[in-house]
Amino acid sequence: MSGMSLVRDSDRADKDALHILPLSIIPLKTPGLTRSRLVKNVRLEGMVELFTDDSAGSGQIAPSELRKIFSSADPEQDKDVEIIKKLSVLSSYDVYSLRIELRNLGINVNNFADLRLSKEQSRELVKYMKDFTRPLIQAIYGDGGFDDINNFDDILGAFRNPKPGQARKNLVYLAKKLGIEVQYLPKFLEDYGDVYMSLAYYRNCLDNNMPKIASFLESLPEIRENRALSENTGLIQTCTMMEKKLRNTATQIYGIIDMFRIHTEDMWKDFSAERFRAMEKVIINYQTKIGGGLCAITVKMNAWSEAFPTPDQGGPYRRADFIMTHLRQGMDQVQEITYEDPEAPCPETNPLFAIA
């Protein structure tokens, strides 16, 4: 047992992940379960991870098998197992999707702060947040508003403690335009920041996956051109399915996030609390769809990059076997993410279309 450790919810990576749910945040009664976590395996199945270790790997069990380990006459433990079964089938465990799904399931959390990104992750997302907060900051500070903005806390701090002079007057004007009292403006702005933080988070997750997606797509021609493998109809169809799913899902997510950016800029031309709440509602309605697509991409592409970390790692036969054995399972669960909008960006602008 040396070197083996129980999974700890304090790990920042767990909190910011799409495919990991620390069960410590759920009010369960079974001690052994609260020290575990739900993870999506390469087949996109939600598994209970009882331990993880660099040498021993990950000790996972299906939720349906939990009673074999946690056997008890206590009905509370049965309730815990049923809760975990419901959680295991969610398409994503990112904090934004969880807020919606847990509410739909009637499941509480021990602390709502557990459904927020870590401070480290929030700081990393500033470069994306600026696209969504620029119109707001310009409305208050003008074009020089980003001079002192280094992280998301700075963005909110700029509103809670505005610089003297014109900025304070602009805040009063903004509150009047929104139809709210000035003292309620910080809460409104926190809601504004939170909803757009979700888009920044999703965009960052997709950008991080792009090199892995490219590596996978660039390996397909060698498989298709191999004389023996090309005669395997099932393999070729699976390669085509995987390519289409990855391209379409990434393109749809890029397009929808960019559409929200465009509409946000338009919203500020005639800004009101009602217009923002309407935009907020639409964005929240897309969070579980975007989160589910990104979770599938992340799990599959992480597995691919771990198996083939370099372009020359593994030949076409090994790669073909990996696709058929691991990658294709669960991809039918990935839903289309469509939005009919004439202002949506043309999908050909997506960098995936530059990949052969």
GURO-249288 format. One record per residue (C-alpha): residue number from 0; residue in three letters; x, y, z. Coordinates in Angstrom, 2 decimals, m for minus. Layout:
// residues N
+-----+-----+---------+---------+---------+
|   n | res |      xx |      yy |      zz |
+-----+-----+---------+---------+---------+
| NUM | ALA |       X |       Y |       Z |
...
+-----+-----+---------+---------+---------+
// end
This chain:
// residues 356
+-----+-----+---------+---------+---------+
|   n | res |      xx |      yy |      zz |
+-----+-----+---------+---------+---------+
|   0 | MET |    0.00 |    0.00 |    0.00 |
|   1 | SER |    3.00 |    2.30 |    0.14 |
|   2 | GLY |    2.67 |    5.16 |   m2.29 |
|   3 | MET |   m1.08 |    4.61 |   m2.61 |
|   4 | SER |   m3.36 |    7.45 |   m1.57 |
|   5 | LEU |   m7.07 |    8.04 |   m1.38 |
|   6 | VAL |   m8.38 |   10.60 |   m3.85 |
|   7 | ARG |   m8.57 |   14.01 |   m2.23 |
|   8 | ASP |  m11.17 |   16.62 |   m3.16 |
|   9 | SER |   m8.68 |   19.39 |   m2.43 |
|  10 | ASP |   m6.91 |   18.72 |   m5.69 |
|  11 | ARG |   m7.39 |   21.83 |   m7.81 |
|  12 | ALA |   m7.34 |   19.78 |  m11.02 |
|  13 | ASP |  m10.43 |   17.86 |   m9.89 |
|  14 | LYS |  m12.40 |   21.04 |   m9.35 |
|  15 | ASP |  m11.54 |   22.42 |  m12.79 |
|  16 | ALA |  m11.99 |   19.16 |  m14.70 |
|  17 | LEU |  m14.80 |   18.22 |  m17.07 |
|  18 | HIS |  m14.58 |   14.51 |  m16.35 |
|  19 | ILE |  m14.03 |   14.33 |  m12.57 |
|  20 | LEU |  m16.54 |   14.77 |   m9.75 |
|  21 | PRO |  m15.14 |   14.60 |   m6.18 |
|  22 | LEU |  m17.88 |   12.89 |   m4.19 |
|  23 | SER |  m16.85 |   14.87 |   m1.10 |
|  24 | ILE |  m18.96 |   17.74 |   m2.39 |
|  25 | ILE |  m22.11 |   15.57 |   m2.31 |
|  26 | PRO |  m23.77 |   15.01 |    1.12 |
|  27 | LEU |  m23.34 |   11.23 |    1.21 |
|  28 | LYS |  m23.57 |    9.14 |    4.38 |
|  29 | THR |  m21.04 |    6.44 |    3.44 |
|  30 | PRO |  m17.53 |    7.54 |    4.58 |
|  31 | GLY |  m15.69 |    5.42 |    2.00 |
|  32 | LEU |  m17.65 |    7.02 |   m0.81 |
|  33 | THR |  m17.05 |   10.60 |    0.31 |
|  34 | ARG |  m13.32 |    9.99 |   m0.11 |
|  35 | SER |  m13.82 |    8.76 |   m3.68 |
|  36 | ARG |  m14.67 |   10.46 |   m6.92 |
|  37 | LEU |  m16.64 |    9.83 |  m10.08 |
|  38 | VAL |  m14.59 |    9.79 |  m13.27 |
|  39 | LYS |  m15.44 |    9.29 |  m16.91 |
|  40 | ASN |  m13.45 |    6.39 |  m18.33 |
|  41 | VAL |  m12.38 |    6.17 |  m21.96 |
|  42 | ARG |  m15.74 |    4.59 |  m22.85 |
|  43 | LEU |  m17.45 |    7.67 |  m21.32 |
|  44 | GLU |  m18.86 |    5.58 |  m18.49 |
|  45 | GLY |  m19.14 |    7.17 |  m15.06 |
|  46 | MET |  m17.02 |    5.03 |  m12.71 |
|  47 | VAL |  m16.35 |    5.34 |   m8.98 |
|  48 | GLU |  m12.61 |    5.76 |   m8.47 |
|  49 | LEU |  m11.73 |    4.43 |   m5.02 |
|  50 | PHE |   m8.01 |    5.17 |   m5.26 |
|  51 | THR |   m5.39 |    6.38 |   m7.70 |
|  52 | ASP |   m1.67 |    5.80 |   m7.75 |
|  53 | ASP |    1.12 |    6.50 |  m10.24 |
|  54 | SER |    2.28 |    2.88 |  m10.23 |
|  55 | ALA |   m0.93 |    0.96 |   m9.43 |
|  56 | GLY |   m3.15 |    3.09 |  m11.64 |
|  57 | SER |   m6.78 |    3.88 |  m10.98 |
|  58 | GLY |   m8.99 |    1.59 |   m8.91 |
|  59 | GLN |  m12.42 |    1.95 |  m10.49 |
|  60 | ILE |  m15.74 |    0.21 |   m9.98 |
|  61 | ALA |  m19.10 |    0.59 |  m11.73 |
|  62 | PRO |  m21.80 |    2.22 |   m9.56 |
|  63 | SER |  m23.96 |   m0.91 |   m9.99 |
|  64 | GLU |  m21.24 |   m2.91 |   m8.19 |
|  65 | LEU |  m20.90 |   m0.63 |   m5.16 |
|  66 | ARG |  m23.09 |   m2.75 |   m2.88 |
|  67 | LYS |  m20.55 |   m5.57 |   m3.16 |
|  68 | ILE |  m17.98 |   m3.36 |   m1.42 |
|  69 | PHE |  m20.15 |   m1.15 |    0.75 |
|  70 | SER |  m22.58 |   m3.77 |    2.02 |
|  71 | SER |  m24.78 |   m2.58 |    4.86 |
|  72 | ALA |  m28.31 |   m2.81 |    6.18 |
|  73 | ASP |  m28.30 |    0.96 |    6.54 |
|  74 | PRO |  m30.90 |    2.38 |    4.10 |
|  75 | GLU |  m28.84 |    5.58 |    3.90 |
|  76 | GLN |  m26.10 |    3.69 |    2.07 |
|  77 | ASP |  m28.66 |    2.46 |   m0.44 |
|  78 | LYS |  m29.65 |    6.08 |   m1.00 |
|  79 | ASP |  m25.99 |    6.98 |   m1.57 |
|  80 | VAL |  m25.67 |    4.28 |   m4.23 |
|  81 | GLU |  m28.79 |    5.52 |   m6.00 |
|  82 | ILE |  m27.46 |    9.09 |   m5.97 |
|  83 | ILE |  m24.16 |    7.95 |   m7.47 |
|  84 | LYS |  m25.96 |    5.99 |  m10.18 |
|  85 | LYS |  m27.80 |    9.17 |  m11.20 |
|  86 | LEU |  m24.60 |   11.20 |  m11.19 |
|  87 | SER |  m22.69 |    8.59 |  m13.17 |
|  88 | VAL |  m24.81 |    9.09 |  m16.31 |
|  89 | LEU |  m24.35 |   12.87 |  m16.50 |
|  90 | SER |  m22.54 |   13.89 |  m19.67 |
|  91 | SER |  m20.10 |   16.25 |  m17.94 |
|  92 | TYR |  m18.87 |   17.00 |  m14.43 |
|  93 | ASP |  m17.75 |   20.59 |  m15.05 |
|  94 | VAL |  m18.99 |   22.99 |  m12.38 |
|  95 | TYR |  m21.41 |   24.81 |  m14.70 |
|  96 | SER |  m23.11 |   21.65 |  m15.93 |
|  97 | LEU |  m23.25 |   20.32 |  m12.37 |
|  98 | ARG |  m25.10 |   23.38 |  m11.09 |
|  99 | ILE |  m27.88 |   22.66 |  m13.57 |
| 100 | GLU |  m27.92 |   18.87 |  m13.34 |
| 101 | LEU |  m27.77 |   18.70 |   m9.54 |
| 102 | ARG |  m30.67 |   21.12 |   m9.30 |
| 103 | ASN |  m32.65 |   19.04 |  m11.79 |
| 104 | LEU |  m31.94 |   15.90 |   m9.75 |
| 105 | GLY |  m32.78 |   17.57 |   m6.45 |
| 106 | ILE |  m29.27 |   16.84 |   m5.10 |
| 107 | ASN |  m27.65 |   19.39 |   m2.80 |
| 108 | VAL |  m23.95 |   20.08 |   m2.35 |
| 109 | ASN |  m22.09 |   20.56 |    0.91 |
| 110 | ASN |  m20.83 |   23.99 |   m0.14 |
| 111 | PHE |  m21.82 |   26.00 |   m3.22 |
| 112 | ALA |  m18.22 |   27.22 |   m3.46 |
| 113 | ASP |  m17.40 |   23.68 |   m4.61 |
| 114 | LEU |  m19.27 |   24.52 |   m7.82 |
| 115 | ARG |  m16.94 |   27.36 |   m8.72 |
| 116 | LEU |  m13.68 |   27.20 |  m10.60 |
| 117 | SER |  m10.46 |   27.46 |   m8.63 |
| 118 | LYS |   m8.80 |   30.84 |   m8.30 |
| 119 | GLU |   m5.88 |   29.53 |  m10.34 |
| 120 | GLN |   m8.16 |   28.54 |  m13.20 |
| 121 | SER |  m10.00 |   31.87 |  m13.05 |
| 122 | ARG |   m6.70 |   33.73 |  m13.41 |
| 123 | GLU |   m5.82 |   31.63 |  m16.45 |
| 124 | LEU |   m9.10 |   32.59 |  m18.14 |
| 125 | VAL |   m8.57 |   36.36 |  m18.08 |
| 126 | LYS |   m7.42 |   36.40 |  m21.72 |
| 127 | TYR |  m10.77 |   34.89 |  m22.74 |
| 128 | MET |  m12.84 |   36.92 |  m20.28 |
| 129 | LYS |  m11.62 |   40.19 |  m21.76 |
| 130 | ASP |  m13.57 |   39.48 |  m24.94 |
| 131 | PHE |  m16.81 |   39.32 |  m22.94 |
| 132 | THR |  m16.12 |   42.03 |  m20.36 |
| 133 | ARG |  m14.53 |   44.63 |  m22.65 |
| 134 | PRO |  m17.86 |   46.32 |  m23.52 |
| 135 | LEU |  m18.74 |   46.51 |  m19.82 |
| 136 | ILE |  m15.38 |   47.93 |  m18.75 |
| 137 | GLN |  m15.36 |   50.40 |  m21.63 |
| 138 | ALA |  m18.81 |   51.59 |  m20.56 |
| 139 | ILE |  m17.36 |   52.47 |  m17.14 |
| 140 | TYR |  m13.72 |   53.36 |  m17.77 |
| 141 | GLY |  m13.36 |   53.98 |  m21.46 |
| 142 | ASP |  m10.71 |   52.42 |  m23.71 |
| 143 | GLY |   m8.06 |   52.40 |  m20.96 |
| 144 | GLY |  m10.09 |   50.23 |  m18.64 |
| 145 | PHE |   m7.91 |   47.13 |  m18.96 |
| 146 | ASP |   m4.67 |   48.73 |  m17.78 |
| 147 | ASP |   m4.89 |   47.29 |  m14.27 |
| 148 | ILE |   m6.73 |   44.05 |  m15.05 |
| 149 | ASN |   m4.57 |   40.97 |  m14.39 |
| 150 | ASN |   m7.13 |   38.39 |  m13.29 |
| 151 | PHE |  m10.86 |   37.89 |  m12.78 |
| 152 | ASP |  m10.73 |   39.23 |   m9.21 |
| 153 | ASP |   m9.36 |   42.47 |  m10.64 |
| 154 | ILE |  m12.32 |   42.65 |  m12.99 |
| 155 | LEU |  m14.83 |   42.36 |  m10.13 |
| 156 | GLY |  m12.69 |   44.55 |   m7.88 |
| 157 | ALA |  m12.76 |   47.30 |  m10.49 |
| 158 | PHE |  m16.52 |   47.37 |  m10.11 |
| 159 | ARG |  m16.69 |   47.02 |   m6.32 |
| 160 | ASN |  m14.12 |   49.78 |   m5.76 |
| 161 | PRO |  m14.23 |   52.05 |   m8.80 |
| 162 | LYS |  m11.61 |   54.70 |   m9.38 |
| 163 | PRO |  m12.77 |   58.18 |   m8.40 |
| 164 | GLY |  m14.12 |   60.63 |  m10.91 |
| 165 | GLN |  m15.87 |   59.65 |  m14.11 |
| 166 | ALA |  m15.84 |   55.91 |  m13.38 |
| 167 | ARG |  m18.00 |   56.38 |  m10.28 |
| 168 | LYS |  m20.42 |   58.54 |  m12.23 |
| 169 | ASN |  m20.55 |   55.90 |  m14.95 |
| 170 | LEU |  m21.42 |   53.23 |  m12.38 |
| 171 | VAL |  m24.33 |   55.34 |  m11.15 |
| 172 | TYR |  m25.42 |   55.78 |  m14.75 |
| 173 | LEU |  m25.09 |   52.04 |  m15.41 |
| 174 | ALA |  m27.19 |   51.18 |  m12.34 |
| 175 | LYS |  m29.86 |   53.63 |  m13.48 |
| 176 | LYS |  m29.84 |   52.15 |  m16.97 |
| 177 | LEU |  m30.21 |   48.67 |  m15.49 |
| 178 | GLY |  m33.04 |   49.83 |  m13.28 |
| 179 | ILE |  m31.33 |   48.74 |  m10.03 |
| 180 | GLU |  m29.91 |   50.51 |   m6.97 |
| 181 | VAL |  m26.16 |   51.15 |   m6.99 |
| 182 | GLN |  m25.66 |   48.87 |   m3.95 |
| 183 | TYR |  m27.01 |   45.94 |   m5.96 |
| 184 | LEU |  m24.68 |   46.56 |   m8.86 |
| 185 | PRO |  m21.80 |   44.36 |   m7.55 |
| 186 | LYS |  m24.11 |   41.32 |   m7.34 |
| 187 | PHE |  m25.40 |   41.97 |  m10.84 |
| 188 | LEU |  m21.85 |   42.29 |  m12.14 |
| 189 | GLU |  m20.82 |   39.06 |  m10.38 |
| 190 | ASP |  m23.64 |   37.27 |  m12.20 |
| 191 | TYR |  m22.45 |   38.86 |  m15.44 |
| 192 | GLY |  m18.89 |   37.70 |  m14.82 |
| 193 | ASP |  m19.95 |   34.20 |  m13.79 |
| 194 | VAL |  m22.02 |   33.46 |  m16.88 |
| 195 | TYR |  m19.25 |   34.64 |  m19.20 |
| 196 | MET |  m16.62 |   32.83 |  m17.17 |
| 197 | SER |  m18.37 |   29.63 |  m18.25 |
| 198 | LEU |  m17.82 |   30.52 |  m21.92 |
| 199 | ALA |  m14.19 |   31.43 |  m21.22 |
| 200 | TYR |  m13.73 |   28.09 |  m19.45 |
| 201 | TYR |  m15.25 |   26.10 |  m22.30 |
| 202 | ARG |  m13.19 |   27.95 |  m24.90 |
| 203 | ASN |  m10.01 |   27.29 |  m22.92 |
| 204 | CYS |  m10.88 |   23.58 |  m22.63 |
| 205 | LEU |  m11.40 |   23.33 |  m26.37 |
| 206 | ASP |   m8.19 |   25.21 |  m27.19 |
| 207 | ASN |   m6.25 |   22.85 |  m24.90 |
| 208 | ASN |   m7.65 |   19.90 |  m26.84 |
| 209 | MET |   m6.83 |   21.24 |  m30.29 |
| 210 | PRO |   m3.27 |   19.83 |  m30.54 |
| 211 | LYS |   m4.53 |   16.40 |  m29.47 |
| 212 | ILE |   m7.39 |   16.50 |  m31.97 |
| 213 | ALA |   m4.93 |   17.49 |  m34.68 |
| 214 | SER |   m2.66 |   14.59 |  m33.76 |
| 215 | PHE |   m5.55 |   12.15 |  m34.03 |
| 216 | LEU |   m6.85 |   13.50 |  m37.36 |
| 217 | GLU |   m3.37 |   13.53 |  m38.88 |
| 218 | SER |   m3.00 |    9.82 |  m38.11 |
| 219 | LEU |   m6.11 |    8.79 |  m40.07 |
| 220 | PRO |   m4.68 |    9.00 |  m43.62 |
| 221 | GLU |   m2.00 |    6.42 |  m42.77 |
| 222 | ILE |   m4.71 |    4.03 |  m41.55 |
| 223 | ARG |   m6.92 |    4.59 |  m44.58 |
| 224 | GLU |   m4.02 |    4.17 |  m47.01 |
| 225 | ASN |   m2.80 |    0.92 |  m45.48 |
| 226 | ARG |   m3.78 |   m1.85 |  m47.89 |
| 227 | ALA |   m4.83 |   m4.39 |  m45.25 |
| 228 | LEU |   m6.56 |   m1.92 |  m42.94 |
| 229 | SER |   m8.42 |   m0.22 |  m45.79 |
| 230 | GLU |  m10.27 |   m3.47 |  m46.43 |
| 231 | ASN |  m11.71 |   m3.43 |  m42.90 |
| 232 | THR |  m15.04 |   m1.74 |  m43.58 |
| 233 | GLY |  m15.92 |   m1.40 |  m39.90 |
| 234 | LEU |  m12.62 |    0.29 |  m39.12 |
| 235 | ILE |  m12.90 |    2.78 |  m42.00 |
| 236 | GLN |  m16.47 |    3.63 |  m41.04 |
| 237 | THR |  m15.41 |    4.14 |  m37.43 |
| 238 | CYS |  m12.56 |    6.44 |  m38.49 |
| 239 | THR |  m15.01 |    8.47 |  m40.55 |
| 240 | MET |  m17.46 |    8.65 |  m37.65 |
| 241 | MET |  m14.75 |    9.76 |  m35.20 |
| 242 | GLU |  m13.44 |   12.39 |  m37.58 |
| 243 | LYS |  m16.92 |   13.77 |  m38.22 |
| 244 | LYS |  m17.83 |   13.83 |  m34.52 |
| 245 | LEU |  m14.64 |   15.62 |  m33.52 |
| 246 | ARG |  m14.78 |   18.17 |  m36.33 |
| 247 | ASN |  m18.49 |   18.86 |  m35.91 |
| 248 | THR |  m18.44 |   19.11 |  m32.12 |
| 249 | ALA |  m15.42 |   21.40 |  m32.03 |
| 250 | THR |  m16.82 |   23.56 |  m34.84 |
| 251 | GLN |  m20.22 |   23.85 |  m33.18 |
| 252 | ILE |  m18.69 |   24.84 |  m29.84 |
| 253 | TYR |  m16.40 |   27.42 |  m31.43 |
| 254 | GLY |  m19.31 |   28.82 |  m33.40 |
| 255 | ILE |  m21.71 |   29.10 |  m30.45 |
| 256 | ILE |  m19.15 |   30.74 |  m28.17 |
| 257 | ASP |  m18.25 |   33.24 |  m30.87 |
| 258 | MET |  m21.94 |   33.88 |  m31.51 |
| 259 | PHE |  m22.40 |   34.76 |  m27.83 |
| 260 | ARG |  m19.44 |   37.14 |  m28.08 |
| 261 | ILE |  m21.01 |   38.88 |  m31.09 |
| 262 | HIS |  m24.42 |   39.12 |  m29.42 |
| 263 | THR |  m22.85 |   40.46 |  m26.21 |
| 264 | GLU |  m21.23 |   43.29 |  m28.14 |
| 265 | ASP |  m24.60 |   44.01 |  m29.75 |
| 266 | MET |  m26.34 |   43.83 |  m26.36 |
| 267 | TRP |  m24.22 |   46.71 |  m25.10 |
| 268 | LYS |  m25.46 |   49.01 |  m27.85 |
| 269 | ASP |  m28.77 |   49.13 |  m25.99 |
| 270 | PHE |  m27.99 |   47.50 |  m22.67 |
| 271 | SER |  m30.58 |   46.71 |  m20.02 |
| 272 | ALA |  m30.99 |   44.25 |  m17.17 |
| 273 | GLU |  m33.71 |   42.48 |  m19.16 |
| 274 | ARG |  m31.47 |   42.00 |  m22.19 |
| 275 | PHE |  m28.67 |   40.59 |  m20.06 |
| 276 | ARG |  m30.99 |   38.22 |  m18.18 |
| 277 | ALA |  m32.32 |   36.97 |  m21.51 |
| 278 | MET |  m28.75 |   36.41 |  m22.75 |
| 279 | GLU |  m27.80 |   34.76 |  m19.44 |
| 280 | LYS |  m30.71 |   32.34 |  m19.76 |
| 281 | VAL |  m29.71 |   31.32 |  m23.29 |
| 282 | ILE |  m26.07 |   30.76 |  m22.31 |
| 283 | ILE |  m27.03 |   28.67 |  m19.28 |
| 284 | ASN |  m29.32 |   26.57 |  m21.48 |
| 285 | TYR |  m26.27 |   25.64 |  m23.57 |
| 286 | GLN |  m23.86 |   24.85 |  m20.72 |
| 287 | THR |  m24.74 |   21.17 |  m20.34 |
| 288 | LYS |  m24.63 |   20.63 |  m24.12 |
| 289 | ILE |  m21.26 |   22.31 |  m24.50 |
| 290 | GLY |  m19.92 |   20.64 |  m21.35 |
| 291 | GLY |  m21.02 |   17.21 |  m22.55 |
| 292 | GLY |  m19.35 |   17.61 |  m25.94 |
| 293 | LEU |  m16.14 |   18.92 |  m24.40 |
| 294 | CYS |  m16.05 |   16.17 |  m21.77 |
| 295 | ALA |  m16.23 |   13.50 |  m24.47 |
| 296 | ILE |  m13.52 |   15.19 |  m26.53 |
| 297 | THR |  m11.28 |   15.63 |  m23.49 |
| 298 | VAL |  m11.57 |   12.03 |  m22.28 |
| 299 | LYS |  m11.02 |   10.55 |  m25.74 |
| 300 | MET |   m8.16 |   12.84 |  m26.73 |
| 301 | ASN |   m6.42 |   12.46 |  m23.35 |
| 302 | ALA |   m6.49 |    8.69 |  m23.85 |
| 303 | TRP |   m5.16 |    9.08 |  m27.40 |
| 304 | SER |   m2.30 |   11.40 |  m26.42 |
| 305 | GLU |   m1.31 |    9.12 |  m23.51 |
| 306 | ALA |   m1.21 |    6.08 |  m25.80 |
| 307 | PHE |    0.57 |    7.92 |  m28.64 |
| 308 | PRO |    2.45 |   10.89 |  m27.16 |
| 309 | THR |    4.53 |   11.47 |  m30.31 |
| 310 | PRO |    3.70 |   11.25 |  m34.04 |
| 311 | ASP |    5.99 |    8.23 |  m34.49 |
| 312 | GLN |    4.64 |    6.37 |  m31.44 |
| 313 | GLY |    2.81 |    3.23 |  m32.58 |
| 314 | GLY |    2.15 |    2.21 |  m36.17 |
| 315 | PRO |   m1.15 |    2.20 |  m38.06 |
| 316 | TYR |   m2.13 |   m1.23 |  m36.71 |
| 317 | ARG |   m1.74 |   m0.23 |  m33.08 |
| 318 | ARG |   m3.58 |    3.02 |  m33.69 |
| 319 | ALA |   m6.38 |    1.28 |  m35.56 |
| 320 | ASP |   m6.76 |   m1.23 |  m32.73 |
| 321 | PHE |   m6.89 |    1.58 |  m30.16 |
| 322 | ILE |   m9.61 |    3.37 |  m32.12 |
| 323 | MET |  m11.75 |    0.24 |  m32.33 |
| 324 | THR |  m11.09 |   m0.90 |  m28.77 |
| 325 | HIS |  m11.29 |    2.40 |  m26.89 |
| 326 | LEU |  m12.23 |    5.49 |  m28.86 |
| 327 | ARG |  m15.43 |    4.57 |  m30.64 |
| 328 | GLN |  m17.37 |    3.47 |  m27.53 |
| 329 | GLY |  m19.68 |    6.14 |  m26.20 |
| 330 | MET |  m19.29 |    8.57 |  m29.10 |
| 331 | ASP |  m22.93 |    7.99 |  m30.05 |
| 332 | GLN |  m23.80 |    9.80 |  m26.79 |
| 333 | VAL |  m22.29 |   13.07 |  m28.04 |
| 334 | GLN |  m25.19 |   15.29 |  m29.09 |
| 335 | GLU |  m25.33 |   17.83 |  m31.88 |
| 336 | ILE |  m25.00 |   21.38 |  m30.54 |
| 337 | THR |  m26.97 |   23.45 |  m33.02 |
| 338 | TYR |  m28.25 |   27.01 |  m32.89 |
| 339 | GLU |  m30.09 |   28.63 |  m35.76 |
| 340 | ASP |  m28.78 |   32.16 |  m35.95 |
| 341 | PRO |  m28.01 |   34.28 |  m39.04 |
| 342 | GLU |  m25.16 |   36.03 |  m37.23 |
| 343 | ALA |  m23.40 |   32.83 |  m36.20 |
| 344 | PRO |  m19.83 |   32.64 |  m37.60 |
| 345 | CYS |  m19.16 |   30.55 |  m40.67 |
| 346 | PRO |  m17.83 |   27.12 |  m39.58 |
| 347 | GLU |  m15.02 |   27.30 |  m42.16 |
| 348 | THR |  m13.29 |   29.77 |  m39.80 |
| 349 | ASN |  m12.67 |   26.93 |  m37.38 |
| 350 | PRO |   m8.98 |   25.88 |  m37.27 |
| 351 | LEU |   m9.97 |   22.23 |  m37.56 |
| 352 | PHE |  m10.78 |   22.79 |  m41.23 |
| 353 | ALA |   m7.11 |   23.51 |  m41.85 |
| 354 | ILE |   m6.22 |   19.97 |  m40.76 |
| 355 | ALA |   m6.03 |   17.44 |  m43.59 |
+-----+-----+---------+---------+---------+
// end
